[in-house]
Amino acid sequence: MFKNILVSIDWEEIMNLRDRLIEECKTYRRENGVTQRELGEKLGKHTSAVGRFEIGAIDPRLKFVQNLLNAMGKEIIIVDKIK
C-alpha cells in the first residue's frame, strides 16, 4: 500500500509527537477516571504497557498509537507543513 514512499524523518518532531501523545493519554485517563489497567484492557495490552508508554520508556508502534487514539476518541490527521 505504501510502497516506494520516501519519508524524511525529523527525530525531534517524532519525539515531540510522542510526548504529546503521552500527555493526551494521561489527560484522557485523568479526565475520564480511567486506570492504566482499564485502558490496557481496551487496547488488549497489559497494564505495564500503558505505564511504560506514559513514562516514555517505550517508543510505541503505529498500531499501538492507532488503538490508543481510537480508545480516546481521537485521530491523527496528516497535513502538509506550512513552508
N, C-alpha and C positions, 0 to 999 in steps of 0.2 A: 504494500500500500504506500509506504513512504520511501520507496526505492530511489536511490540516486539523488537524495536531497542533501545538499551541503549546508551544514549548520555551523555558524560561528558562535563559539561558546565564550561568554564572558563570565568567569567563575565568580567574580564579585557579585554580579547580578543574580547568579544561581544561589549564592549564599544568602543574599538579601531576600530572595523569594522564599527560601527555606525558613528563614527567621520569621517572615511574615506569616507563613502557614502555621508555624508553631504558635505564634501569638493568636491567630484566628482560632486554632484548636483550643487553646486554654480559655479564651474568651467564650467560645461556644459552650464549653463544659461548665464554666462558672455561671454564665447567664441562664443555662438550662438545667442546672443541677444534675449534670451527667458525670458519673465517675469514670475513671480510666477503664475500669472493668466493664462498665456498661458500653462505653464507646468501643472498646476492644471486641465485645460480643457483636456489635453492629457491623464491625469491619471483618469479623471472622478471624481476629488476631488475639493473641494473649495480652493480658493487661500490661505485661512488661514491654511489649512492642510500642504501645501508646506512650508509656513512661519514657522509654529510650528516645522516641521521636521528640517528645516535649522538652527533653533536656539537651537535644541536639546531638545525641550520641550516635545517631544513625542518619544516613542520607537515604531517604525513602525512595523506593521505586515508583515509577509513574502510576502503576496500578494501585499502590497504597494511597497515593495522593488523590487519585480519582475516587476511590472508595471513601476516603476521608471527606472530601468535598461533597460527595453525594449524601453522606450521613449528616453533614451540617447544612444541607440545602443550599450549597454554593456551587459555583462553577468557575473555571478559568476561561477567559476569552483572550484569544491571541490577536493582537493588533500591531500594525506597523509602528515603528518608532518615529517620532517626530524628528526630522533632521534639521 
